[in-house]
């Protein structure tokens, strides 16, 4: 219960920090992550009111769309840009087939979306590591966004896969995993929003000079 409350409170943090440090968060597609955080919080509120699985089914589609757009916009390799397009077609077909299913949680669409988003994270992290313009990858806002998304969907993937096979008691127990990584995800988003904009490469190189 306490973890669930903390998870709900944590959803507000990145929204607050994005708005406080608005000037720092212009560019790099961070508005997409901010919009995702707002819609995630709104989904929790709507589900609390209507108690309908349709609320989460719609959110799964919106969530995947936002992350696909974010990664498509962030990826530089032309060949990599085709991957979100192909993955999008696969996901939307699966989500459409399962949308009207009579279940409290769309396990198939959720687990499929998680796998595809994890693939996005790996590709973008690979590009960041290879980019000669980035000396310390952990000094970039995008790095913390990628890590937040990667950890959350990696940790909750198997929970989504087996959710519909679990009893109500098991769901309640194992959902703590989701709540814990929800908190971690939003803390990492907040770190990204608080950080200053990435320094130009020349400035970073100057800072490495021992004579300065």
LINMO-V884905 format. One record per run of one state. SS is the DSSP state (@ for helix, = for strand, . for the rest). FROM is the first residue (numbers start at 0). TO is the last residue. If there is no record, write none. Layout:
ss | from | to
SS | FROM | TO
SS | FROM | TO
This chain:
ss | from | to
. | 0 | 0
@ | 1 | 19
. | 20 | 21
@ | 22 | 24
. | 25 | 28
@ | 29 | 49
. | 50 | 51
@ | 52 | 73
. | 74 | 76
@ | 77 | 97
. | 98 | 105
@ | 106 | 129
. | 130 | 135
@ | 136 | 138
. | 139 | 139
@ | 140 | 164
. | 165 | 166
@ | 167 | 193
. | 194 | 199
@ | 200 | 206
. | 207 | 211
